[in-house]
Amino acid sequence: MRLFSRLKFRTKLNLGISAILIIMAILLLPLVGNMTSNTLVEESKKRGSALAESMASQAVEPLLAKDFLRLKNMVDEKIAVGDVVYVFVQDNNGHVLAHTFHGGFPTDLIRANSVGNGLKVHIQLLADGIGRIYDFASPVAVDNNRIGTVRIGLSKTRIDATVNRQLTTMAMLVAGVLFLATLLGTLFARQVANRLAVLREHAEAMLMGNLDAHSGPTSGTHCWERQQCGLTVCPAYGETKRRCWYIAGTMCPDCKGKEVPKSGMSSCQNCRVYRESAGDELQDLAETFDVMALSLKTHIEELRDAEANLRDQQRLTRTILDVTPDRVSLVDTTMRYQGANKSFAEHVGMSLEKIVGKTDFDFFEEKVAEERHLAGRDILQSGERLDTQQMVMDGDKERWFHVVCIPVHGEDGRITGLLRNERDITDIKGYEKQLIQAQKMESLGLLAGGVAHEINTPLGIILGYSQLLQEDVEDGSQIQQDLGIIEKQTQVCKKIVADLLGFSRQSHSAKREMCFNNSVMEAVSLVRHTFELDKVVIVTELDDRYPIIYGDPEKLKQVWINLLNNSRDAIGKNGVILIRTKLDTPNGVVSLWLADSGMGIDKEDLKNIFDPFYSTKPVGVGTGLGLSVSFGIIEDHGGHISASSPVPEEINFPENEGCEYGPGTVFEVVLPLDHSDGTPTRSVGDNEIKPNGDDIP
């Protein structure tokens, strides 16, 4: 059975046709042979009966005339027939009057057959030891008076030989017909197999991706030529390979409106182009293959276009998600991650591919994961958006995130997942805090400025009267000493009031062109001697191009003195203060670096050192206004001031014996050179631009 299944279809079809013919021959040949044999026997019997009756009719006259010679001649004439074995005639008494036997008449033959009165002939099958004989007995009668009997014997063996010859001839004819039918069946099977092979090759070509293969017959005539429609926009325009496009209702002149799609294939099969080129079922199958390949090609091209568009959309979405610094993630209804962007993957320290299928408990510590899990569950159940700010600890630092969670709905409206966006707003929170602090300081500055302005006048009066009273008392007296103390403390109070006014920006600047280096050296000369008492060395590396700026010399000198005093306080004793200036003409600025070898400033304090009333000094040592006032002065000059600790290596302190170098602090001041405010300038005196402060007292 397996061998049969492996045979080719052409062989199977040929074997099937041959088997059908052989089976039909086997079934019909015996039946036809038997019928032929019976027919021949019956014909032989009819012929024997006719011979016997004819002989009986001819024997009447010789019997009445007792002409035995004539009767003998008649009997001998009958024996000349090919299959007649014997003939003899009996009288009414059973005596044999004439016969054809040469070696003596077999007397047993007389009683072997007889015919009754009223019958024309009686047939009896006899056996003589050699063969079988049909014996025909026919009465010889005159006016219904029986005068004798005619007996004729026909050889059944010869009849059977004739039948066999007929059967042999018939078998040979059947064999010939079988051979011819098998030959024609082979040709038919080959024709069918070849057409099926074309379909198979077409199917294989489709399987390999070749959808341009064609297996149906080509008509050679264009559709629009037959239809005489002249429509160049028809999908069949220029097409000669396909008989029918099976596109019911598209550009079909015989189709009627919207009813066409309901009729389906019949609307196309009624087309004249389809009917005139109609073929058999294999042709229909081949054409169906062609149309199916064309449809698949069209659909595949559409799918490829859709896939390309989808791939471009995915690439664009992935690029947007990867570029954004926000942490974006998507989880399903079981709170398992289905995707995330690059920022989220970097935060959890895992690749994008490995994130899929994980839960919050795989990325975060149990407490955080539990909070995220419960929050996500609530949103999935309620379907409401979550918009909040969360603070998380990153080591010892606070980090703030703006968290937005929205449920994702499917086409049927059900919630299929949860999209979570986490935006780092730590910097914004810092700016917000600074803004609040600035508003507080502004209010405080206004208050301090108001108070300072009100007490500045009484302090001036106290100072004036104390100086006048000192002139009226005896020099060196106790009263003069007390008045000196009053004057000195009043000066301290005026200094504090001046700082408060500077902090509140209520004091006016007297800006003019000035030498930046001279301003620095004036401040250095004022404190150098005092610093040397504490073994604090001031080293200056000033730009020898003498940068000229537009500013208030007194206020800038106040800034330098504040920075120098802070550096001395940070050093204590045995240290170095390095002052370096540099002119940056292309950028239009001049910079000053003032670095000390002191104990440095912590990072937390470094962020607040310019805030008013903020001081790291012991209580009673500083007011906390020095740096804030300096910040205001530099800002008023259009520059900026900053501080860093420890001191960078490029500062490169000079060697100083006995000096202990700490981490140190460096202040950087940058001031503009241009006079863009349009304020008129006046001439600069020689003493104001002298280098290195040689003429400074």
Secondary structure, 3 states (H helix, E strand, C coil): CHHHHHCCHHHHHHHHHHHHHHHHHHHHHHHHHHHHHHHHHHHHHHHHHHHHHHHHHHCHHHHHHCCHHHHHHHHHHHHCCCCEEEEEEEECCCCEEEECCCCCCCCHHHHHCCCCCCCCCEEEEEECCCCEEEEEEEEEEECCEEEEEEEEEEEHHHHHHHHHHHHHHHHHHHHHHHHHHHHHHHHHHHHHHHHHHHHHHHHHHHHCCCCCCCCCCCCCCCHHHHHCCCCCCCCCCCCCCCCCCCCCCCCCCCCCHHHHHHHCHHHHHCCHHHHHCCCCHHHHHHHHHHHHHHHHHHHHHHHHHHHHHHHHHHHHHHHHHHHCCCEEEEEECCCCEEEECHHHHHHHCCCHHHHCCCCHHHCCCHHHHHHHHHHHHHHHHHCCCEEEEEEEEECCEEEEEEEEEEEEECCCCCEEEEEEEEEECHHHHHHHHHHHHHHHHHHHHHHHHHHHHHHHHHHHHHHHHHHHHHHHCCCCCHHHHHHHHHHHHHHHHHHHHHHHHHHCCCCCCCCEEEEHHHHHHHHHHHHHHHHHHCCEEEEEECCCCCCEEEECHHHHHHHHHHHHHHHHHHHCCCEEEEEEEEEECCCCEEEEEEEECCCCCCHHHHCCCCCCCCCCCCCCCCCCCHHHHHHHHHHHCCCEEEEECCCCHHHCCCCCCCCCCCCCEEEEEEEECCCCCCCCCCCCCHHHCCHHHCCCC
